[in-house]
Amino acid sequence: MNLALFDFDGTITTKGTFPDFMRFAVVPAKCAVGNILFAPRVLGYKLGFISGSDIRARVTRFAFRGAAADEVRRAGHEFARDVLPDLLRPSAMERIQWHKNQGDVVVIVSGAFDVYLSPWCVQHQLHLICSQLEVVDGTLTGRYRGEQCVNAEKSRRVREKYDLEKFLKVYAYGDTKEDMDMLNLATERYFRWKKMP
């Protein structure tokens, strides 16, 4: 049996899902204020001065602090059902099916939120390791529960959940530098769908 590790945003999807989910789940007035407040940081991110994990943490705190967890979970289910299907790469879904047909363990390993990845993975019968939103007494704190699932955290969580020595082969698929630690776990790895040496 083999293990197949897939990044989600930009690997299985045609683009990152974080901005789309924010627009979907956060009320328009708050989105409009956030667009103004975070414009300088977004520019800094695009210019390479600010990390993706930093800006995601700040936007998440602004958008979700004090939100009802049930409401955000409901938005996540709707997003998975109504929005994600149009963002999927057919070739990526074919590759996932190829692994499933072989009997491989297929795992989505993503920095994206559990509130929409969990229902999507249940629908497609895939395992999941991802970033989670912290909930206290039914309310989101605006923080992540634990670390964002990016960079070294991806490989740490994979090793924590799976004994890599038990698999004949480990495949990994990613598209950004946040995936490199995970790709380095693999015996066969693909970066932006091109096989790496």
Secondary structure as a PSIPRED ss2 file (coil, helix, strand):
# PSIPRED VFORMAT (PSIPRED V4.0)

   1 M C   1.000  0.000  0.000
   2 N C   1.000  0.000  0.000
   3 L E   0.000  0.000  1.000
   4 A E   0.000  0.000  1.000
   5 L E   0.000  0.000  1.000
   6 F E   0.000  0.000  1.000
   7 D C   1.000  0.000  0.000
   8 F C   1.000  0.000  0.000
   9 D C   1.000  0.000  0.000
  10 G C   1.000  0.000  0.000
  11 T C   1.000  0.000  0.000
  12 I C   1.000  0.000  0.000
  13 T E   0.000  0.000  1.000
  14 T C   1.000  0.000  0.000
  15 K C   1.000  0.000  0.000
  16 G C   1.000  0.000  0.000
  17 T C   1.000  0.000  0.000
  18 F H   0.000  1.000  0.000
  19 P H   0.000  1.000  0.000
  20 D H   0.000  1.000  0.000
  21 F H   0.000  1.000  0.000
  22 M H   0.000  1.000  0.000
  23 R H   0.000  1.000  0.000
  24 F H   0.000  1.000  0.000
  25 A H   0.000  1.000  0.000
  26 V C   1.000  0.000  0.000
  27 V C   1.000  0.000  0.000
  28 P H   0.000  1.000  0.000
  29 A H   0.000  1.000  0.000
  30 K H   0.000  1.000  0.000
  31 C H   0.000  1.000  0.000
  32 A H   0.000  1.000  0.000
  33 V H   0.000  1.000  0.000
  34 G H   0.000  1.000  0.000
  35 N H   0.000  1.000  0.000
  36 I H   0.000  1.000  0.000
  37 L H   0.000  1.000  0.000
  38 F C   1.000  0.000  0.000
  39 A H   0.000  1.000  0.000
  40 P H   0.000  1.000  0.000
  41 R H   0.000  1.000  0.000
  42 V H   0.000  1.000  0.000
  43 L H   0.000  1.000  0.000
  44 G H   0.000  1.000  0.000
  45 Y H   0.000  1.000  0.000
  46 K H   0.000  1.000  0.000
  47 L C   1.000  0.000  0.000
  48 G C   1.000  0.000  0.000
  49 F C   1.000  0.000  0.000
  50 I C   1.000  0.000  0.000
  51 S C   1.000  0.000  0.000
  52 G H   0.000  1.000  0.000
  53 S H   0.000  1.000  0.000
  54 D H   0.000  1.000  0.000
  55 I H   0.000  1.000  0.000
  56 R H   0.000  1.000  0.000
  57 A H   0.000  1.000  0.000
  58 R H   0.000  1.000  0.000
  59 V H   0.000  1.000  0.000
  60 T H   0.000  1.000  0.000
  61 R H   0.000  1.000  0.000
  62 F H   0.000  1.000  0.000
  63 A H   0.000  1.000  0.000
  64 F H   0.000  1.000  0.000
  65 R C   1.000  0.000  0.000
  66 G C   1.000  0.000  0.000
  67 A C   1.000  0.000  0.000
  68 A E   0.000  0.000  1.000
  69 A H   0.000  1.000  0.000
  70 D H   0.000  1.000  0.000
  71 E H   0.000  1.000  0.000
  72 V H   0.000  1.000  0.000
  73 R H   0.000  1.000  0.000
  74 R H   0.000  1.000  0.000
  75 A H   0.000  1.000  0.000
  76 G H   0.000  1.000  0.000
  77 H H   0.000  1.000  0.000
  78 E H   0.000  1.000  0.000
  79 F H   0.000  1.000  0.000
  80 A H   0.000  1.000  0.000
  81 R H   0.000  1.000  0.000
  82 D H   0.000  1.000  0.000
  83 V C   1.000  0.000  0.000
  84 L H   0.000  1.000  0.000
  85 P H   0.000  1.000  0.000
  86 D H   0.000  1.000  0.000
  87 L H   0.000  1.000  0.000
  88 L E   0.000  0.000  1.000
  89 R C   1.000  0.000  0.000
  90 P H   0.000  1.000  0.000
  91 S H   0.000  1.000  0.000
  92 A H   0.000  1.000  0.000
  93 M H   0.000  1.000  0.000
  94 E H   0.000  1.000  0.000
  95 R H   0.000  1.000  0.000
  96 I H   0.000  1.000  0.000
  97 Q H   0.000  1.000  0.000
  98 W H   0.000  1.000  0.000
  99 H H   0.000  1.000  0.000
 100 K H   0.000  1.000  0.000
 101 N H   0.000  1.000  0.000
 102 Q H   0.000  1.000  0.000
 103 G C   1.000  0.000  0.000
 104 D C   1.000  0.000  0.000
 105 V E   0.000  0.000  1.000
 106 V E   0.000  0.000  1.000
 107 V E   0.000  0.000  1.000
 108 I E   0.000  0.000  1.000
 109 V E   0.000  0.000  1.000
 110 S E   0.000  0.000  1.000
 111 G E   0.000  0.000  1.000
 112 A E   0.000  0.000  1.000
 113 F E   0.000  0.000  1.000
 114 D H   0.000  1.000  0.000
 115 V H   0.000  1.000  0.000
 116 Y H   0.000  1.000  0.000
 117 L H   0.000  1.000  0.000
 118 S H   0.000  1.000  0.000
 119 P H   0.000  1.000  0.000
 120 W H   0.000  1.000  0.000
 121 C H   0.000  1.000  0.000
 122 V H   0.000  1.000  0.000
 123 Q H   0.000  1.000  0.000
 124 H H   0.000  1.000  0.000
 125 Q C   1.000  0.000  0.000
 126 L C   1.000  0.000  0.000
 127 H E   0.000  0.000  1.000
 128 L E   0.000  0.000  1.000
 129 I E   0.000  0.000  1.000
 130 C E   0.000  0.000  1.000
 131 S E   0.000  0.000  1.000
 132 Q C   1.000  0.000  0.000
 133 L E   0.000  0.000  1.000
 134 E E   0.000  0.000  1.000
 135 V E   0.000  0.000  1.000
 136 V E   0.000  0.000  1.000
 137 D C   1.000  0.000  0.000
 138 G C   1.000  0.000  0.000
 139 T E   0.000  0.000  1.000
 140 L E   0.000  0.000  1.000
 141 T E   0.000  0.000  1.000
 142 G E   0.000  0.000  1.000
 143 R E   0.000  0.000  1.000
 144 Y E   0.000  0.000  1.000
 145 R C   1.000  0.000  0.000
 146 G C   1.000  0.000  0.000
 147 E C   1.000  0.000  0.000
 148 Q C   1.000  0.000  0.000
 149 C C   1.000  0.000  0.000
 150 V C   1.000  0.000  0.000
 151 N C   1.000  0.000  0.000
 152 A H   0.000  1.000  0.000
 153 E H   0.000  1.000  0.000
 154 K H   0.000  1.000  0.000
 155 S H   0.000  1.000  0.000
 156 R H   0.000  1.000  0.000
 157 R H   0.000  1.000  0.000
 158 V H   0.000  1.000  0.000
 159 R H   0.000  1.000  0.000
 160 E H   0.000  1.000  0.000
 161 K H   0.000  1.000  0.000
 162 Y C   1.000  0.000  0.000
 163 D C   1.000  0.000  0.000
 164 L H   0.000  1.000  0.000
 165 E H   0.000  1.000  0.000
 166 K H   0.000  1.000  0.000
 167 F C   1.000  0.000  0.000
 168 L C   1.000  0.000  0.000
 169 K C   1.000  0.000  0.000
 170 V E   0.000  0.000  1.000
 171 Y E   0.000  0.000  1.000
 172 A E   0.000  0.000  1.000
 173 Y E   0.000  0.000  1.000
 174 G E   0.000  0.000  1.000
 175 D C   1.000  0.000  0.000
 176 T C   1.000  0.000  0.000
 177 K H   0.000  1.000  0.000
 178 E H   0.000  1.000  0.000
 179 D H   0.000  1.000  0.000
 180 M H   0.000  1.000  0.000
 181 D H   0.000  1.000  0.000
 182 M H   0.000  1.000  0.000
 183 L H   0.000  1.000  0.000
 184 N C   1.000  0.000  0.000
 185 L C   1.000  0.000  0.000
 186 A C   1.000  0.000  0.000
 187 T C   1.000  0.000  0.000
 188 E E   0.000  0.000  1.000
 189 R E   0.000  0.000  1.000
 190 Y E   0.000  0.000  1.000
 191 F E   0.000  0.000  1.000
 192 R C   1.000  0.000  0.000
 193 W C   1.000  0.000  0.000
 194 K E   0.000  0.000  1.000
 195 K E   0.000  0.000  1.000
 196 M C   1.000  0.000  0.000
 197 P C   1.000  0.000  0.000
